[in-house]
Amino acid sequence: MNGNGSASAQRARRLQPTASSAPATLEWGRWAVSLGGLGLVAFALWFGWVAGQRSAPPLGQPPDRARTLGPFELTERSGRTVQRAELTGQICVVSFVYTSCGVTCLQVTRNLSRFQALVENQPDVRIVSLSVDPVSDTPPVLSKFAHQFGAQPERWWFLTGEAKVLSHLIEESFLQRGPRMNNDPMPGGFLGTTRVALVDRHGQVRGFFDGLDRHTPEALVRAIEQLRKEIHR
């Protein structure tokens, strides 16, 4: 009995963790839990991104109501008078600028410059930038601004004109006005001027894209491909 008891005690002692091994085991357990938690977070972020990509409208966020690009006669940065009829049958991407803007307009225009490069072999795609501050944005000022971004005059218009004419065009065709605030730095009081609008061949505003998002140029290209598929159905 004593021999058996001694052997059992020795086996029990071998199964018990030593004082030095217990903290190490606990530390590894904590690391495993931490790594598992990070893995779950990474998976959740990835799954959310994929879900967002699948749910994002291919033609951008739809407008608040049915909107079409209305008639206009405005002045291009070259000094030439241009009309809506010159865009008939074209797919247009429209932005809203004021050249005294220090940050957001620059980023939107920078993204559109990238977009211009992506569609350089698509002559039926045009970019139109409408000034929301036409008093300050004269043709020479717009010309200098456009030159910074390599805007091609035949593909990318920068338009100015009478303030009431531009305001009416923007409000009726694209953007809502917000409540006018004291010391509001945004000319015109329009909401969502950092968005860009996608206009189809029929002049219908199909959707809006975040002009500040660095992925927007590629998203616009995909949306235009979608519009082309509609034509061939």
Secondary structure, 3 states (H helix, E strand, C coil): CHHHHHHHHHHHHHHCCCCCHHHHHHHHHHHHHHHHHHHHHHHHHHHHHHHHHHHCCCCCECCCCCCECCCCEEEECCCCEEEHHHHCCCEEEEEEECCCCCCHHHHHHHHHHHHHHHCCCCCCEEEEEEECCCCCCCHHHHHHHHHHCCCCCCCEEEEECCHHHHHHHHHHHCCCECCCCCCCCCHHHECCCCEEEEECCCCEEEEEEECCCCCHHHHHHHHHHHHHHHHCC
